[in-house]
């Protein structure tokens, strides 16, 4: 899910500033509606499940190699920073899922 976006709400004409652009109110309603459409779409939910399953499958298949590599290099913790839009990209989403799976396995801590 997309994190909630803060915006000034004390003002009757509340708005959201993104990269210097002004978006009138209604943006959150539109975003909520679009998220609901995606979350209830069978093709999207299947694709999401398939991609999450693929990440798990790949981590499981290479877990021993990953453990050995992390241990040999002394990586116990990873402080991660992506560009703002990166958090919503497919590639970063896949990386994030793999890192979270590694963290759940106790192989790495992600900050």
Backbone torsions as a table, in degrees:
resi	resn	phi	psi	omega
1	UNK	NA	147.5	178.0
2	UNK	-75.5	132.3	179.5
3	UNK	-64.5	149.4	179.6
4	UNK	-62.5	145.7	-178.6
5	UNK	-105.6	129.2	179.6
6	UNK	-76.5	141.7	174.6
7	UNK	-152.2	155.6	178.8
8	UNK	-62.3	128.4	-179.8
9	UNK	-122.8	-3.3	-179.6
10	UNK	-73.4	-19.7	-176.0
11	UNK	-92.2	138.0	-177.6
12	UNK	-59.5	-33.2	178.3
13	UNK	-102.1	64.3	-176.6
14	UNK	-64.5	152.0	-177.0
15	UNK	-150.7	170.8	-179.4
16	UNK	-123.7	131.5	177.8
17	UNK	-103.1	123.0	177.4
18	UNK	-130.9	115.4	178.5
19	UNK	53.4	35.3	178.3
20	UNK	85.8	-8.2	179.1
21	UNK	-88.7	145.0	178.5
22	UNK	-103.4	123.5	176.8
23	UNK	-113.8	126.2	-178.4
24	UNK	-69.2	166.0	177.6
25	UNK	-59.1	155.7	-174.5
26	UNK	109.5	-18.2	178.3
27	UNK	-59.1	-46.6	-178.9
28	UNK	-63.6	-38.8	177.8
29	UNK	-64.2	-42.4	178.5
30	UNK	-64.8	-44.5	179.2
31	UNK	-60.9	-45.7	179.5
32	UNK	-60.1	-44.3	179.6
33	UNK	-62.0	-44.8	-179.4
34	UNK	-67.1	-39.8	176.8
35	UNK	-61.5	-42.4	178.1
36	UNK	-62.4	-40.0	178.4
37	UNK	-61.8	-44.5	-179.5
38	UNK	-66.8	-44.3	-176.6
39	UNK	-67.4	-23.8	-179.8
40	UNK	-100.7	-4.6	179.1
41	UNK	-76.8	122.8	-176.8
42	UNK	-59.8	-40.5	179.8
43	UNK	-63.6	-42.9	-179.9
44	UNK	-66.6	-43.7	-178.9
45	UNK	-66.9	-36.4	177.2
46	UNK	-67.7	-43.6	179.0
47	UNK	-61.3	-43.7	178.2
48	UNK	-61.0	-46.8	179.1
49	UNK	-62.1	-41.8	179.2
50	UNK	-63.1	-43.4	-179.2
51	UNK	-67.7	-40.3	176.9
52	UNK	-65.5	-38.5	177.1
53	UNK	-65.0	-39.0	178.4
54	UNK	-63.4	-43.2	178.2
55	UNK	-60.0	-45.6	179.5
56	UNK	-61.9	-43.6	179.7
57	UNK	-59.7	-44.2	-178.7
58	UNK	-69.4	-39.5	177.1
59	UNK	-65.1	-45.5	179.2
60	UNK	-58.9	-41.5	-177.0
61	UNK	-69.4	-24.1	-174.5
62	UNK	-121.7	12.8	-174.4
63	UNK	-57.1	-43.0	-179.3
64	UNK	-63.0	-43.4	178.8
65	UNK	-64.8	-41.5	180.0
66	UNK	-63.9	-46.5	178.8
67	UNK	-57.2	-46.9	-179.1
68	UNK	-62.2	-44.1	-179.2
69	UNK	-63.9	-46.9	-179.9
70	UNK	-64.0	-42.8	-179.8
71	UNK	-64.4	-45.1	-178.8
72	UNK	-62.0	-31.6	-178.0
73	UNK	-96.6	-3.5	178.0
74	UNK	73.4	21.8	177.7
75	UNK	-81.4	116.1	176.2
76	UNK	-115.9	-23.1	-174.9
77	UNK	-143.2	144.0	179.9
78	UNK	-128.9	120.7	176.0
79	UNK	-94.8	113.1	-168.3
80	UNK	-108.4	134.6	175.8
81	UNK	-142.7	126.3	174.9
82	UNK	-118.8	162.5	173.0
83	UNK	-62.1	153.6	-176.5
84	UNK	-44.5	-49.9	-178.7
85	UNK	-74.1	-16.8	-177.9
86	UNK	-61.5	-31.8	-177.0
87	UNK	-64.2	-21.5	-179.8
88	UNK	-104.1	5.8	-179.6
89	UNK	-84.4	156.0	-179.8
90	UNK	-62.2	-45.9	-177.8
91	UNK	-62.4	-46.3	179.3
92	UNK	-67.0	-34.3	177.1
93	UNK	-62.5	-41.1	177.3
94	UNK	-66.1	-43.4	176.3
95	UNK	-60.1	-44.6	-179.2
96	UNK	-60.8	-43.6	-180.0
97	UNK	-61.6	-44.2	179.5
98	UNK	-63.0	-44.5	179.3
99	UNK	-63.0	-39.4	177.5
100	UNK	-65.9	-39.0	176.8
101	UNK	-63.0	-42.3	178.0
102	UNK	-64.2	-37.7	178.2
103	UNK	-66.2	-43.2	178.1
104	UNK	-61.7	-29.9	178.0
105	UNK	-80.1	-6.5	-179.6
106	UNK	78.9	16.7	-178.0
107	UNK	-88.3	-20.7	-172.5
108	UNK	-158.7	146.9	172.4
109	UNK	-108.6	128.9	-179.8
110	UNK	-107.0	128.0	179.7
111	UNK	-109.0	NA	NA
